[in-house]
Amino acid sequence: MVRSLPIDAQKVTFHDGFISLKQAFEKLESVSTYKIAYNDSQLDVSRKVLMDQKEMEVLLALSQLLKNTGYTYKTNGNYILIVPEKADDTTKDRKRVSGVIVDNQGIPVIGANVVEKGTANGTITDIDGKFTLEVSGNATLQVSYIGYNTQELSVSGKTDFSVKLGEDTQALDEVVVVGYGTQKKVNLTGAVQSISSQDLTKRNLSSSSQALQGLIPGMVVTQSSGAPGATASIQIRGTGSINSNSEPLVLIDGVEGDMNSVDMNAIESVSVLKDAASASIYGSRASNGVILVTTKRAKENKLSVSYNGYVGFRTPTSTPNPVDAVTYMEAINQACVNNNQAPQYSEEVINAYKTSGADNIHRYDTNWKDLVFDEITLTHNHSLSVSGGSDVLKTFVNASYNYEDGLIPNNSFKRTAIRSNTDVKLTEWLRAGLNLNIRRSIQKDPTSGTNNIINSTLRFTPLFWGC
């Protein structure tokens, strides 16, 4: 009976010359059932080695490849683990440790990480918070879990551990504005989304409501008009009523107001209460959601001056091009013929336009679009903020100016606003504050209405008398 040799006892031959250590490992795996594992952040697998073995056993060939690298190998079934040579000496001094991990209330922590420091050797706790791990005799255990402080434990002289993890309160101290005050994120249970002033001011827009577009999931911001001074409509919880207003309740520093009355550079943060829990504070007014706007305040012993401004141009996106007088009259005549009617304009009139053109006395050829519309209009915004003070008195002042010119005559929007937030420390236990907001807006529109003028301009006949 013929018996085959174990694969590691078989003779292998290589004549590949100098190749990388990684390629050499792959060659050995291809001729054996072994899988080679190593830490490529510690072992330089790009190092060149001589792959020139003749009639040599697999493990002996591996030993030759690892010569002078500071690494050796350990076998475990069909797996080969590449380890530092010094690690081989510590395996003689290994021991098994176990323990249980609980929180401050004594409840087992399921899935906590227990790792031998400096190695990849580790495990996680079971449903009872227990763990078992084999480590070196002088190892240090690292115990960690999300939301808890990491602890390090020395195993010298101990094999059984009882670990109590404390909450990592620092990671949960982020403050979110809710209701009439602030609340730490660790205590937050409602559906609240918060954005900072940086998210708003990086957009060059004239109104704060427009700047919210695309920043908060579930919030629909729609702007139906591009007229100067136009603002956006906001819906948080969809359309709650066909006849009633579906826009959310807006509170500015705890006082109901218009979000667009505050310059974006004066806003510290915007919090959006999206779920029904907000109704417990504001009642039925919160049925469409709540937007809480917190304005900036001065910091102690710090003087700060900032300016933010932009200048832009407006142009119509797409408008139909009107036809000239001759094309118009020919089209009208063709429409009359198609309707079995006599032509409205005689050939004599049409030929007069073709030969002599418009004289603006008896014959007119008016391009109303060019007369009424401006192809480019100006818009600009300027905001200056000053804040400072002492331990007793602190003041933040913001002054802003916004101007938007319309695409038709007598159509523009101008807004000037000043906001001042002052805080005074009267005693150690008594503080007072004054929030002042002054806003003046001038909206200039034609008497007949902007939409009527635009529609009439695009439809009006180029002939003075029309039809």
Residue, then its C-alpha position, 0 to 999 in steps of 0.5 A: m500500500v502506498r501512503s502519501l507524505p503530509i504536505d509540509a513534509q513534501k519537497v518543494t522547489f523554487h527558482d524565482g530569484f529575489i521577490s518580495l516577502k509577500q509574494a514568497f508567502e503567496k508562493l508557499e500558500s499555492v503549494s500547500t494547504y497552509k494559510i499564512a497570517y501576519n501584521d503588515s503594519q509591523l512586518d515589512v512584506s515588501r522586503k526582498v528575499l531569495m526564493d531559490q529552494k531545491e527539494m526543501e520542506v515547506l516549513l523549512a523553506l519558510s524558516q529560510l525566508l524569515k531568516n534575519t527578519g526578526y520574525t519566526y512562525k507558529t503553526n495552528g492546524n492549517y494556519i501559520l502565524i508570523v510573530p516576532e521572535k521575542a514573542d516566542d519566548t513570552t508564550k512560555d509565560r502565558k496565562r488565562v484570565s477571566g472576569v465580568i464587566v458591569d456598569n455603574q448600576g451593576i448591570p452586565v455590559i454586553g459586547a465590551n472589548v477586552v484587548e491585550k494592550g499593544t497586540a491584536n489579542g482580544t475578546i468581547t464579553d458575553i450576555d452576562g458581561k463575562f470574558t476569558l482571555e489568554v495573555s502574557g504574564n506581564a500584560t495589560l488589559q484594555v477594557s472599552y465600550i461605546g459611551y464609557n471610559t476606557q480602563e487599563l488593568s495589569v494582570s500581574g498576580k491576578t487571574d480574575f477581574s471585576v470591572k465597573l465601567g463609568e460613563d464618558t460624560q464628556a462625549l455627551d456634553e454637546v448642548v442642543v437648544v430645546g424648548y425654552g432652554t438648552q439640553k445636553k445631547v445625552n438627555l435628548t430623546g426627541a427628534v431634534q436637528s441642529i445646525s451652526s452659523q457656519d452652515l448658514t453663512k457659507r451660502n450667499l443668500s439674502s434670507s435665512s429661510q433660503a439658507l436652510q434648504g438641503l441642510i436638515p433631513g425631512m425639511v422641505v424648503t421651497q422658493s416659488s418666486g425670484a422677485p427681490g425680497a422673496t422668501a422661502s416657505i418651510q414645511i417640516r412635517g408635511t402639509g397638515s391642512i389644506n386650508s390652514n397654514s402649514e409653516p412651523l412655529v419660529l422662535i427667536d431667542g424664545v420670542e415668536g418672530d420671522m426668521n428672515s428678520v435676523d441676519m444670518n451672520a447674527i445667528e449662533s445656531v438653529s434647532v428644529l423640533k420635528d416630532a410631536a413631543s414639541a407639542s407638550i411645550y407649545g401646544s397646537r402651535a407646534s403641530n407643524g414643527v418648531i424652529l428655534v433660532t439662537t442669536k449670537r452673544a458676546k464672549e467674556n474678555k474678548l473683542s471681536v470684529s467681523y465683516n461678511g459681504y458679497v456682491g452678485f448679479r441677477t439675470p433671467t434664466s429663460t424667457p421666450n424671444p418675441v418675433d418682429a412685426v412682419t413675422y407676427m402679421e404673417a402668423i396672424n394672417q395664416a391663423c385667420v386662413n386656417n380658421n376660414q377667415a379673411p387675413q387681418y393684415s393686408e399685403e400692402v401693410i406687410n410690404a410697407y414694413k418689409t421695404s420701409g421698416a418701422d417709422n414709429i409714427h404710422r408703423y411700429d415694431t416694438n420689442w417689449k422684452d428689451l424695453v422692459f427687462d434688464e438683462i443684468t441687475l445688481t444684488h449685494n449684502h453687507s454685515l458687520s458684527v462687533s462683540g466684546g465686554s468684561d466679566v460684568l458687561k458683554t455686548f454683541v452688535n450686528a448691523s446689516y444691509n441688503y439690496e436686491d434690484g429687480l429685472i423690471p423698472n420700479n422693482s427692488f428690495k432694500r433691508t437695513a437691520i441692527r441687532s444688539n444682545t447685551d448681558v449684565k452681571l448684577t450680582e453673583w446670583l442675578r443677571a440681566g439681559l437686553n435683546l434689541n432688534i431694529r429692522r426696516s424694509i422697503q419693497k418697491d413694486p409696480t402698481s399693476g403688479t410684477n407678474n402682470i407686467i412680465n406676462s403682458t410683456l411676453r404676450f404683447t403684440p409688436l404692433f402699436w395698435g395690436c389685436 
